[in-house]
Amino acid sequence: MSFILKIWRVQQTCLFELTWDHSRTLSAKLTYPETLSTLYHQWQKAYFNFYRSAFRARPGISLSLPQPAIDWRTILVQAEAAFLAEFHYWLNSAELVAIRREIAVDATQSSRVDLFIRCDSLEMMKLPWESWQIGTEFGATNPIRIVRTSANLQASQPPPISRQQARILVILGDDTGLDFQAERTAVQKLSPQAEIEFVGWRANQTSSDLKTAICQAIADKRGWDILFFAGHSNETTITGGELAIAPHVSILVSEIAQYLQIAQERGLQFAIFNSCNGLSIAESLLNLGLNQVAVMREPIHNEVAKEFLIQFLRQLAEYQDVQAAMLAACQFLKLAQNLTYPSAYLIPSLFCHPQAEPFCLQRRGWKHHLKQWLPNKIEALALLTLASLSTLLPLQSSLIDQRQYVQSIYRHATAQGIAAQTPPVLLIQVDEDSLKNDAVEIINQNLDRNYLAKLVDRVSTLNASTVGLDYLLFRRQPRGDTVLAQALETAVTQKGTQFVFAATWQDVQSRWSDALPEIANPKWRINGDMDLLGDPAFYARVIGDTNEQQDVLPMAYQLVRLQPQAGTEERDAQFHLHPISKFAAAIGQMWFRPLIDFSIPPDLVYQTVPAWKLLQSSVPIKKQIVLISPGGQIDAGVKPGEDNFTSPMALTYWRGSNAKMTGGEVHAYLVHNLLHQRLIIPVPDLWMVGIAAFLGKGSAIWVARKKARLRQVKWFCGMPLFYGVIILQGYISLAILFPWLFPSVTYITYLLPSIWKRDKYD
C-alpha cells in the first residue's frame, strides 16, 4: 500500500493531508512550534562545526593553528537528541492520531507500506522525516518505508526499458579537497552486473568542451539506467541546482534538463548525487520525469559520502531495490558508524515518483530465468497434489460426468445442435412390458429365440437395411434356434438385410463367444464386440482398444461401416485408438481415449420402440439402423443386471429422470457419434495441469514485477472463467474436452500469492 502525506506550512500552522487508495483522504491541522526551528538550527550549527574540524581541511590551509578546545561531537550528539525529541513529539501530537492510525493499521495487514512525504517549502523539506517512527504506538508489525516526492509533479511515469545489462553513467565532478578513488572502486564492483562508463574533467580541457562531453554522455543513444554524480553541489532557487564539474566550473541542472529528459526517455530510472545540498536537484529531476533520485539534504563530509556509497552500492549489487538500499545504508551509518560519524544517517534522502516501481538491478542469464520459473515449496506441493489427483480414474470419471452435464446445459442454453431431426438409430427394446404382454420366456438368462425371430421377421418386413442384435447367441436353444436361423436366412437372402451379431471375449477360454454357426451363417455373419467401458460408460469403444480386437470390432463400429455413406476410410482412420492412448493404457491412464458425447439430447440419437409395439403396429423405418436390445429389465445381461448402466448426469438432464441406461442406448449413442464424427477427445488433466502451472507461474512473475496494471491483474484473475467459456464452446465446435477444474485450481494457486503480495504493497 502507498500513502502520500502532503505537508504545507502557512505561517505558524502546518496542514497535513493523507491520500491513499486513489481517492481516500484524511486531513489534520497542527501548530508549528518555533522551538523546532531553533533546535534544528542548533543541530545544524553543531553538525557543520563538527565535520569542519574533525576531518581534513582544504589543501593549502595550515592545520598548525591552535584549535579551540570545544567537544563538537558531544555538542552534536546532544543537539541531535534534543532536535529529534522535539520533532517526534510534534509528530506524535493528538491532531495526527487518525493519520498515524490509518498508516499503522495498514502496516499490520500489508507486508510493505510506502509513505511518500511531499513538502511545500525548503524549510519543511530540511526536516528528517525518515526518522519518524510512525506506527509503533499502534503495534504495526511490518516496516513503513518513508521516502520523499516532489511537491509539483508534472511529468508522468516513463515505462521501463528492458536491457540485456544495466548501464551506469558516472560523472566525476570537481575533486578539490575530495578523493573519488573509493567511489570509483565501489561503482566498478557493479561491473559484473552493469556496463559502466565514466566522464569527468581532465587537465587542459576547456569548460565548454567538458560541458559538451557531459551533455553528450547523458543523452547517449544507448541510454542509461543509473546516473551517478560525485563532487560538490549546491541548491539554487530557480535553476534546479548547481553541480561543480571542475575547479571554478559549474553546470546548472536547468542547462542539462533537455539532455536528462532524453536520457529519461531512453530508460534512465535512477540518479544518485553523492554531493552536498541536493534538495533542489532532486525536485528538479523528479519534475523532469525521473523515477527516483537519491541526494544529501545537507553538506556531507567526504568520508561519510564514501561510507554511504559503499553500503548503498553493496545492497544494490545484492539486487535490493533503491528504497531498501537507502534504508540499509542509513542503518549502517546509524548503528555501525554513529560514534565516528554522528548524525550522518539523517542526511541521505530518496525522492521517488509515487507510481514508479523501485529500481533494482535485474538478475540476468539463463540460470536466473530458469530459477524464477521453478516452483516454490507451496507451488510444488500444490502441483504434486493436483497432478496426483488428476491421475485417479474414478475422480476423472466423476469430473467427466459433471462436465458433460454442464455441456448439456450450455448446449440447451445456446440452442446448438438440438434442432429436431430423425435420429439415426431405431432402438427396439425388449422391455418388461414386452415380456409380459407377449408371454416371453427367459431361458437360462437368454431371450426366447422364437420371440427374437418374430422381431427379425418384423424389421425385415419393414425393410430395415442394417440390424444389430445385442443378444449373445452362443448357447443352443433347441426350441428356437431353427426358427431364428430361418428368419435370419430369409431376411438376408430375400430382403438383403445386413446383421451384426453380439460377441464377447472370454478371458478364461481366451476365445470369442459369438453366434452359433447354425443360427448365423458364417458366410454373411458379422460379429460385433458388445462390451462397453465403465459404468457410466463414458469411454467409447474404438478400433484397437483391446489386444483381442482383430477381426471382431466394436458393435457400433460394425453397424456404421455397413452404411452406404462416403468417407468410410476416413472414419476408419479417425476412430483407431491413438498411439498415445495405447501407451497411457499401459500405465493405467485413459489419455485421449475418445468419449461418448452424452450432451446430445437422446431424441436426436435414437428412437425408442418397445418390442410389443413393433409387433402390433407399423413402425416406419426412416433409413435408420435398427438395434434390438434388452429394454432395462432387472435381470438383463449375460449376468443379471449386467446390461443396465448408471445414467450419466447429462442424460439425466435431458430425460428428467435418473433411470438406468441400457446397453442398447449406449450403443446407440456410439453409433450416432461415429456417424456424425462426434466422439469427444479428452485432453488429459495431467497435461493441462502442467500447462496451467506454466501459465500460472508466468502470470505470477509478471504480476510480481508489477508490470501488470490493476485492470490486467483483474484479467489474470478472470482467466479461469474466460477459459471455462472457451472450452465449453470448444467442446461443441471442435469435439475436444479440455478439463477445467484442476487446471483452474493450479493456475489460481500459482497466481494468487503474487496478487496478495501486490495488494499488500499497493
LINLINRA-V606438 format. One record per backbone hydrogen bond with DSSP energy under -1.0 kcal/mol. NH is the residue of the N-H (numbers start at 1). CO is the residue of the C=O. E is the energy in kcal/mol with one decimal. If there is no record, write none. Layout:
BEGIN
nh | co | e
NH | CO | E
NH | CO | E
END
This chain:
BEGIN
nh | co | e
2 | 762 | -1.3
3 | 114 | -2.9
4 | 19 | -2.5
5 | 116 | -3.4
6 | 17 | -2.8
7 | 118 | -2.9
8 | 15 | -2.2
10 | 13 | -3.5
13 | 10 | -1.9
14 | 30 | -3.7
15 | 8 | -2.8
16 | 28 | -3.0
17 | 6 | -2.1
18 | 26 | -3.4
19 | 4 | -2.6
20 | 24 | -2.3
23 | 21 | -1.8
24 | 20 | -1.8
26 | 18 | -2.0
28 | 16 | -2.4
30 | 14 | -2.9
32 | 12 | -2.9
36 | 33 | -1.1
38 | 34 | -2.1
39 | 35 | -2.9
40 | 36 | -2.2
41 | 37 | -2.3
42 | 38 | -2.1
43 | 39 | -2.5
44 | 40 | -3.0
45 | 41 | -2.4
46 | 42 | -2.2
47 | 43 | -2.7
48 | 44 | -2.6
49 | 45 | -2.4
50 | 46 | -2.5
51 | 47 | -2.1
52 | 48 | -1.6
53 | 49 | -1.7
54 | 50 | -2.6
61 | 58 | -1.6
70 | 68 | -2.3
72 | 70 | -1.6
75 | 71 | -1.9
76 | 72 | -2.6
77 | 73 | -2.6
78 | 74 | -2.4
79 | 75 | -2.6
80 | 76 | -2.8
81 | 77 | -2.3
82 | 78 | -2.4
83 | 79 | -2.6
84 | 80 | -2.9
85 | 81 | -2.1
86 | 82 | -2.0
87 | 83 | -2.4
88 | 84 | -3.0
89 | 85 | -2.2
90 | 86 | -2.2
91 | 87 | -2.1
92 | 88 | -1.6
93 | 90 | -1.4
96 | 93 | -1.4
97 | 94 | -1.6
100 | 96 | -2.7
101 | 97 | -2.7
102 | 98 | -2.1
103 | 99 | -1.9
104 | 100 | -2.6
105 | 101 | -3.1
106 | 102 | -1.5
107 | 103 | -1.6
110 | 106 | -2.8
113 | 143 | -1.2
114 | 1 | -2.4
115 | 145 | -2.9
116 | 3 | -3.2
117 | 147 | -2.7
118 | 5 | -2.7
120 | 7 | -1.3
125 | 121 | -2.0
126 | 122 | -1.6
129 | 127 | -2.0
131 | 128 | -1.8
132 | 129 | -1.7
134 | 132 | -1.8
139 | 136 | -1.2
140 | 135 | -2.3
145 | 113 | -3.0
147 | 115 | -2.4
148 | 350 | -2.9
149 | 117 | -2.4
168 | 195 | -3.0
169 | 226 | -2.7
170 | 197 | -3.0
171 | 228 | -3.7
172 | 199 | -2.3
173 | 230 | -3.3
174 | 244 | -2.2
178 | 175 | -2.6
184 | 180 | -2.8
185 | 181 | -2.6
186 | 182 | -2.5
187 | 183 | -2.7
188 | 184 | -2.6
190 | 187 | -2.1
191 | 188 | -1.7
193 | 190 | -1.7
194 | 190 | -1.6
195 | 166 | -3.6
197 | 168 | -2.3
199 | 170 | -2.5
205 | 202 | -1.5
210 | 206 | -2.2
211 | 207 | -2.5
212 | 208 | -2.4
213 | 209 | -2.5
214 | 210 | -2.4
215 | 211 | -2.6
216 | 212 | -2.6
217 | 213 | -2.1
218 | 214 | -2.4
219 | 215 | -2.0
220 | 217 | -1.4
223 | 220 | -1.6
225 | 167 | -3.0
226 | 167 | -1.9
227 | 270 | -2.3
228 | 169 | -3.1
229 | 272 | -2.6
230 | 171 | -2.1
234 | 242 | -2.1
242 | 234 | -2.7
243 | 251 | -2.6
244 | 232 | -2.7
245 | 249 | -1.6
246 | 249 | -1.6
249 | 246 | -2.7
251 | 243 | -2.7
253 | 241 | -2.4
254 | 239 | -1.7
256 | 252 | -1.0
260 | 256 | -2.3
261 | 257 | -2.2
262 | 258 | -1.7
263 | 259 | -2.4
264 | 260 | -2.6
265 | 261 | -2.3
266 | 262 | -1.3
267 | 264 | -1.5
268 | 263 | -2.6
269 | 225 | -1.7
270 | 225 | -1.9
271 | 292 | -1.9
272 | 227 | -2.7
273 | 294 | -3.0
274 | 229 | -2.6
275 | 273 | -1.9
278 | 296 | -3.6
282 | 278 | -2.4
283 | 279 | -2.3
284 | 280 | -2.2
285 | 281 | -2.5
286 | 282 | -2.3
287 | 283 | -2.0
288 | 284 | -1.3
289 | 286 | -1.0
290 | 285 | -2.1
292 | 269 | -2.0
293 | 351 | -2.8
294 | 271 | -2.7
295 | 349 | -2.5
297 | 347 | -2.1
305 | 301 | -2.8
306 | 302 | -2.0
307 | 303 | -2.3
308 | 304 | -2.9
309 | 305 | -2.5
310 | 306 | -2.6
311 | 307 | -2.1
312 | 308 | -2.8
313 | 309 | -2.9
314 | 310 | -1.7
315 | 311 | -1.9
316 | 312 | -2.0
317 | 313 | -2.4
319 | 316 | -1.6
320 | 315 | -2.1
322 | 359 | -2.2
325 | 321 | -2.6
326 | 322 | -2.4
327 | 323 | -2.2
328 | 324 | -2.5
329 | 325 | -2.4
330 | 326 | -2.3
331 | 327 | -2.3
332 | 328 | -2.0
333 | 329 | -2.0
334 | 330 | -2.0
335 | 331 | -2.9
336 | 332 | -2.3
337 | 332 | -1.2
341 | 337 | -3.9
344 | 341 | -1.5
346 | 343 | -1.4
347 | 344 | -1.5
349 | 295 | -2.5
351 | 293 | -3.4
352 | 148 | -3.6
353 | 291 | -2.5
356 | 353 | -1.9
369 | 365 | -2.0
370 | 366 | -2.7
371 | 367 | -2.5
372 | 368 | -2.3
380 | 376 | -3.1
381 | 377 | -2.5
382 | 378 | -2.6
383 | 379 | -2.9
384 | 380 | -2.7
385 | 381 | -2.5
386 | 382 | -2.8
387 | 383 | -2.6
388 | 384 | -2.2
389 | 385 | -2.5
390 | 386 | -2.0
391 | 388 | -1.2
392 | 389 | -1.5
396 | 392 | -2.3
397 | 393 | -2.7
398 | 394 | -2.0
399 | 395 | -2.3
400 | 396 | -2.5
401 | 397 | -2.2
402 | 398 | -2.2
403 | 399 | -2.6
404 | 400 | -2.7
405 | 401 | -1.5
406 | 402 | -2.2
407 | 403 | -2.5
408 | 404 | -1.9
409 | 405 | -1.8
410 | 406 | -2.6
411 | 407 | -3.1
412 | 408 | -2.5
413 | 409 | -2.9
414 | 410 | -2.3
416 | 411 | -1.7
426 | 625 | -3.2
427 | 607 | -2.7
428 | 627 | -2.4
429 | 609 | -2.1
430 | 629 | -2.5
431 | 429 | -1.6
435 | 431 | -2.0
436 | 432 | -2.0
437 | 433 | -3.4
438 | 434 | -2.2
440 | 435 | -2.2
443 | 446 | -3.0
446 | 443 | -1.2
448 | 441 | -1.5
452 | 448 | -1.7
453 | 449 | -2.3
454 | 450 | -1.6
455 | 451 | -1.8
456 | 452 | -2.1
457 | 453 | -2.6
458 | 454 | -2.3
459 | 455 | -2.4
460 | 456 | -2.0
461 | 457 | -2.3
462 | 458 | -1.7
463 | 460 | -1.6
464 | 459 | -2.3
467 | 498 | -2.9
468 | 626 | -3.0
469 | 500 | -2.8
470 | 628 | -3.0
480 | 477 | -2.3
481 | 477 | -2.3
484 | 480 | -2.5
485 | 481 | -2.7
486 | 482 | -2.3
487 | 483 | -2.1
488 | 484 | -2.5
489 | 485 | -2.5
490 | 486 | -2.4
491 | 487 | -2.1
492 | 488 | -2.3
493 | 489 | -2.6
494 | 490 | -2.6
497 | 491 | -2.2
498 | 465 | -2.5
500 | 467 | -2.3
501 | 526 | -3.3
502 | 469 | -1.4
503 | 528 | -1.9
504 | 513 | -2.1
506 | 511 | -3.1
510 | 506 | -1.5
511 | 506 | -1.3
513 | 504 | -3.3
516 | 473 | -2.2
519 | 516 | -1.5
520 | 516 | -2.6
524 | 521 | -1.4
525 | 521 | -1.7
528 | 501 | -3.1
529 | 553 | -3.1
530 | 503 | -2.7
538 | 536 | -1.9
540 | 594 | -2.5
543 | 575 | -1.8
545 | 542 | -1.5
550 | 548 | -1.4
555 | 529 | -2.6
558 | 554 | -2.2
559 | 555 | -2.2
560 | 556 | -2.0
561 | 557 | -2.2
563 | 560 | -1.7
565 | 563 | -2.2
571 | 567 | -2.3
572 | 568 | -2.8
573 | 569 | -2.1
574 | 570 | -2.1
575 | 571 | -2.5
577 | 543 | -2.8
582 | 578 | -1.9
583 | 579 | -2.3
584 | 580 | -2.7
585 | 581 | -2.3
586 | 582 | -1.2
587 | 584 | -1.1
588 | 585 | -1.3
589 | 584 | -3.0
593 | 590 | -1.8
595 | 680 | -3.1
596 | 538 | -3.4
598 | 596 | -1.3
604 | 601 | -1.7
605 | 602 | -1.4
606 | 602 | -2.5
607 | 425 | -2.6
609 | 427 | -2.7
611 | 429 | -2.4
614 | 610 | -1.8
615 | 611 | -1.8
616 | 612 | -1.2
617 | 613 | -1.8
623 | 621 | -1.6
625 | 424 | -2.7
626 | 466 | -2.7
627 | 426 | -2.5
628 | 468 | -3.0
629 | 428 | -2.6
631 | 430 | -2.1
636 | 633 | -1.8
642 | 639 | -2.6
643 | 636 | -2.1
644 | 641 | -1.5
645 | 661 | -3.7
652 | 648 | -2.2
653 | 649 | -2.0
654 | 650 | -1.6
655 | 651 | -2.7
656 | 652 | -2.4
661 | 645 | -3.4
663 | 643 | -1.7
666 | 662 | -1.6
667 | 663 | -2.4
668 | 664 | -2.3
669 | 665 | -2.3
670 | 666 | -2.3
671 | 667 | -2.6
672 | 668 | -2.6
673 | 669 | -2.7
674 | 670 | -2.2
675 | 671 | -2.6
676 | 672 | -2.3
678 | 673 | -3.3
680 | 595 | -2.6
681 | 735 | -2.4
683 | 737 | -2.8
688 | 684 | -2.1
689 | 685 | -2.6
690 | 686 | -1.8
691 | 687 | -2.2
692 | 688 | -2.9
693 | 689 | -2.3
694 | 690 | -1.9
695 | 691 | -2.6
696 | 692 | -3.1
697 | 693 | -2.4
698 | 694 | -2.3
699 | 695 | -2.6
700 | 696 | -2.4
701 | 697 | -2.6
702 | 698 | -2.1
703 | 699 | -2.7
704 | 700 | -2.8
705 | 701 | -1.8
706 | 703 | -1.6
707 | 702 | -1.7
713 | 709 | -2.4
714 | 710 | -2.1
715 | 711 | -1.6
716 | 712 | -2.3
717 | 713 | -2.3
718 | 714 | -2.0
719 | 716 | -1.2
722 | 718 | -2.5
723 | 719 | -3.5
724 | 720 | -2.0
725 | 721 | -2.0
726 | 722 | -2.1
727 | 723 | -2.5
728 | 724 | -1.6
729 | 725 | -1.8
730 | 726 | -2.5
731 | 727 | -1.8
732 | 728 | -1.0
733 | 729 | -3.1
734 | 730 | -2.4
736 | 730 | -1.0
737 | 681 | -2.4
744 | 740 | -2.3
745 | 741 | -2.7
746 | 742 | -2.5
747 | 743 | -2.6
748 | 744 | -2.6
749 | 745 | -2.4
750 | 746 | -1.8
751 | 747 | -2.2
752 | 748 | -2.8
755 | 751 | -1.7
756 | 752 | -3.0
757 | 753 | -2.2
758 | 754 | -2.3
759 | 755 | -3.1
760 | 756 | -2.4
761 | 757 | -2.1
762 | 758 | -3.1
END
